[in-house]
Amino acid sequence: MPERLRTAKRRIVGTKQTLKAVQAGAAAIVYIAKDAEERVLRPLRAELANSRCEVVEVESMQLLGRMCGIDVGAAAAAILEEDLPRLERA
């Protein structure tokens, strides 16, 4: 599963950008770091409760950052709908 995020052509990194994508219905899979501060993730988690996005928890922000190809940690990231093959979108 981490490979999907690493190789995705259309992905976003960061809690604010991920929240915007979920609200717009553009996010297909959302990755959340388990060690991120809850106050940072609270708005995203609330939006995810009302969405059809697949949610994947990752052990740490550092690992999620590496999965995204960046040198810093990330609390959240997402693969956008357009990047998934049609068969995976259901």
Backbone as CSV, one residue per row, in Angstrom:
resi,resn,N_x,N_y,N_z,CA_x,CA_y,CA_z,C_x,C_y,C_z
1,MET,0.804,-1.204,0.000,0.000,0.000,0.000,0.850,1.271,0.000
2,PRO,1.950,1.348,0.739,2.778,2.556,0.680,3.278,2.835,-0.728
3,GLU,3.471,1.799,-1.505,3.956,1.974,-2.869,2.958,2.780,-3.705
4,ARG,1.668,2.597,-3.463,0.654,3.353,-4.220,0.830,4.848,-3.992
5,LEU,1.093,5.248,-2.767,1.283,6.669,-2.474,2.579,7.169,-3.093
6,ARG,3.614,6.389,-2.980,4.922,6.792,-3.494,4.893,6.999,-5.006
7,THR,4.153,6.163,-5.723,4.165,6.222,-7.188,2.993,7.005,-7.781
8,ALA,2.097,7.490,-6.941,0.933,8.221,-7.448,1.370,9.505,-8.164
9,LYS,0.777,9.748,-9.313,1.075,10.965,-10.054,0.309,12.147,-9.485
10,ARG,-0.873,11.886,-8.965,-1.722,12.943,-8.417,-1.922,12.693,-6.930
11,ARG,-1.058,13.273,-6.141,-1.176,13.148,-4.687,-0.982,14.526,-4.080
12,ILE,-1.461,14.658,-2.879,-1.267,15.902,-2.139,-0.734,15.557,-0.761
13,VAL,-0.011,16.488,-0.188,0.605,16.266,1.118,0.246,17.432,2.022
14,GLY,-0.124,17.118,3.239,-0.441,18.145,4.221,-1.904,18.083,4.615
15,THR,-2.162,18.413,5.858,-3.512,18.306,6.398,-4.487,19.261,5.721
16,LYS,-4.102,20.504,5.531,-5.012,21.482,4.929,-5.366,21.104,3.497
17,GLN,-4.362,20.728,2.710,-4.613,20.362,1.315,-5.447,19.080,1.235
18,THR,-5.175,18.141,2.121,-5.934,16.892,2.143,-7.385,17.168,2.515
19,LEU,-7.601,18.027,3.496,-8.957,18.394,3.889,-9.717,19.012,2.716
20,LYS,-9.083,19.909,1.997,-9.718,20.544,0.837,-10.089,19.506,-0.225
21,ALA,-9.204,18.544,-0.455,-9.476,17.509,-1.453,-10.641,16.623,-1.029
22,VAL,-10.710,16.282,0.258,-11.820,15.466,0.761,-13.126,16.237,0.625
23,GLN,-13.108,17.503,0.994,-14.318,18.330,0.893,-14.796,18.457,-0.548
24,ALA,-13.856,18.500,-1.487,-14.199,18.631,-2.901,-14.576,17.295,-3.527
25,GLY,-14.406,16.202,-2.785,-14.705,14.881,-3.317,-13.641,14.361,-4.271
26,ALA,-12.450,14.951,-4.201,-11.368,14.575,-5.111,-10.424,13.527,-4.532
27,ALA,-10.460,13.299,-3.232,-9.543,12.348,-2.599,-10.127,10.939,-2.643
28,ALA,-9.307,9.989,-3.023,-9.733,8.590,-3.051,-9.220,7.845,-1.822
29,ILE,-7.951,8.021,-1.517,-7.326,7.351,-0.379,-6.623,8.407,0.460
30,VAL,-6.902,8.433,1.749,-6.287,9.395,2.651,-5.396,8.641,3.631
31,TYR,-4.170,9.113,3.776,-3.200,8.537,4.710,-3.061,9.495,5.883
32,ILE,-3.122,8.949,7.100,-3.025,9.752,8.315,-1.944,9.147,9.211
33,ALA,-1.069,10.005,9.725,-0.017,9.554,10.638,-0.595,9.379,12.034
34,LYS,-0.327,8.238,12.648,-0.846,7.937,13.989,-0.296,8.876,15.061
35,ASP,0.917,9.403,14.845,1.523,10.243,15.880,1.291,11.739,15.659
36,ALA,0.458,12.088,14.707,0.147,13.506,14.480,-0.760,14.007,15.605
37,GLU,-0.671,15.286,15.897,-1.486,15.873,16.964,-2.956,15.820,16.578
38,GLU,-3.780,15.411,17.516,-5.207,15.264,17.245,-5.859,16.597,16.894
39,ARG,-5.392,17.676,17.501,-5.989,18.980,17.190,-5.760,19.359,15.722
40,VAL,-4.690,18.867,15.148,-4.403,19.126,13.736,-5.296,18.268,12.845
41,LEU,-5.518,17.034,13.254,-6.286,16.092,12.435,-7.796,16.164,12.640
42,ARG,-8.245,16.792,13.712,-9.675,16.787,14.052,-10.584,17.225,12.901
43,PRO,-10.331,18.349,12.224,-11.218,18.742,11.115,-11.204,17.726,9.966
44,LEU,-10.046,17.156,9.687,-9.941,16.161,8.624,-10.702,14.897,8.996
45,ARG,-10.530,14.431,10.213,-11.249,13.224,10.657,-12.763,13.431,10.601
46,ALA,-13.225,14.634,10.978,-14.661,14.926,10.935,-15.175,14.867,9.500
47,GLU,-14.421,15.391,8.593,-14.830,15.366,7.177,-14.780,13.944,6.627
48,LEU,-13.794,13.176,7.034,-13.674,11.790,6.565,-14.833,10.922,7.044
49,ALA,-15.395,11.261,8.192,-16.523,10.489,8.727,-17.730,10.554,7.796
50,ASN,-17.808,11.612,7.004,-18.929,11.796,6.084,-18.558,11.543,4.629
51,SER,-17.406,10.941,4.395,-16.961,10.720,3.021,-16.821,9.227,2.729
52,ARG,-16.579,8.924,1.485,-16.386,7.528,1.077,-14.905,7.214,0.864
53,CYS,-14.031,8.072,1.325,-12.594,7.870,1.148,-12.106,6.668,1.950
54,GLU,-11.177,5.959,1.366,-10.474,4.916,2.112,-9.459,5.623,3.002
55,VAL,-9.368,5.237,4.274,-8.429,5.854,5.203,-7.401,4.814,5.618
56,VAL,-6.131,5.191,5.506,-5.028,4.302,5.871,-4.204,5.004,6.941
57,GLU,-4.026,4.352,8.081,-3.198,4.920,9.135,-1.761,4.448,8.964
58,VAL,-0.830,5.381,9.118,0.597,5.129,8.972,1.234,5.330,10.342
59,GLU,2.246,4.558,10.664,2.851,4.572,11.994,3.344,5.935,12.459
60,SER,3.954,6.717,11.569,4.515,7.986,12.031,4.486,9.041,10.934
61,MET,4.602,10.293,11.364,4.672,11.402,10.423,5.927,11.298,9.573
62,GLN,7.009,10.869,10.187,8.277,10.734,9.467,8.134,9.717,8.337
63,LEU,7.516,8.576,8.627,7.302,7.544,7.615,6.393,8.055,6.501
64,LEU,5.330,8.748,6.856,4.423,9.284,5.846,5.141,10.293,4.955
65,GLY,5.975,11.117,5.548,6.768,12.055,4.750,7.663,11.332,3.760
66,ARG,8.325,10.287,4.219,9.186,9.500,3.325,8.376,8.842,2.209
67,MET,7.180,8.348,2.555,6.312,7.726,1.551,5.913,8.726,0.463
68,CYS,5.874,10.011,0.848,5.503,11.066,-0.096,6.712,11.632,-0.837
69,GLY,7.892,11.173,-0.454,9.101,11.643,-1.119,9.587,12.995,-0.634
70,ILE,9.245,13.350,0.617,9.726,14.612,1.174,10.620,14.327,2.377
71,ASP,11.426,15.300,2.744,12.402,15.121,3.822,11.891,15.485,5.207
72,VAL,10.633,15.874,5.313,10.047,16.220,6.605,8.823,15.349,6.839
73,GLY,8.340,15.347,8.062,7.154,14.561,8.383,5.892,15.173,7.799
74,ALA,4.870,14.350,7.687,3.570,14.809,7.196,2.487,14.175,8.057
75,ALA,1.493,14.963,8.443,0.387,14.447,9.245,-0.633,13.727,8.375
76,ALA,-0.790,14.192,7.130,-1.781,13.592,6.236,-1.352,13.759,4.789
77,ALA,-1.858,12.869,3.965,-1.619,12.920,2.521,-2.766,12.183,1.840
78,ALA,-2.913,12.391,0.549,-3.992,11.718,-0.166,-3.611,11.442,-1.606
79,ILE,-4.176,10.382,-2.131,-4.120,10.090,-3.561,-5.437,10.593,-4.126
80,LEU,-5.361,11.339,-5.200,-6.564,11.894,-5.794,-7.244,10.890,-6.712
81,GLU,-8.539,11.025,-6.870,-9.369,10.111,-7.669,-8.780,9.818,-9.038
82,GLU,-8.333,10.842,-9.744,-7.886,10.688,-11.120,-6.683,9.760,-11.256
83,ASP,-5.986,9.497,-10.174,-4.775,8.697,-10.254,-5.051,7.200,-10.128
84,LEU,-6.250,6.810,-9.732,-6.551,5.403,-9.548,-7.160,4.811,-10.810
85,PRO,-6.836,3.583,-11.136,-7.484,2.914,-12.254,-8.987,2.816,-12.001
86,ARG,-9.766,2.805,-13.037,-11.231,2.773,-12.928,-11.728,1.626,-12.061
87,LEU,-11.091,0.474,-12.087,-11.557,-0.678,-11.336,-11.425,-0.476,-9.831
88,GLU,-10.516,0.361,-9.384,-10.319,0.571,-7.949,-11.278,1.604,-7.388
89,ARG,-11.996,2.340,-8.218,-12.864,3.423,-7.757,-14.252,2.930,-7.426
90,ALA,-14.549,2.250,-6.445,-15.946,1.855,-6.206,-16.328,2.063,-4.787
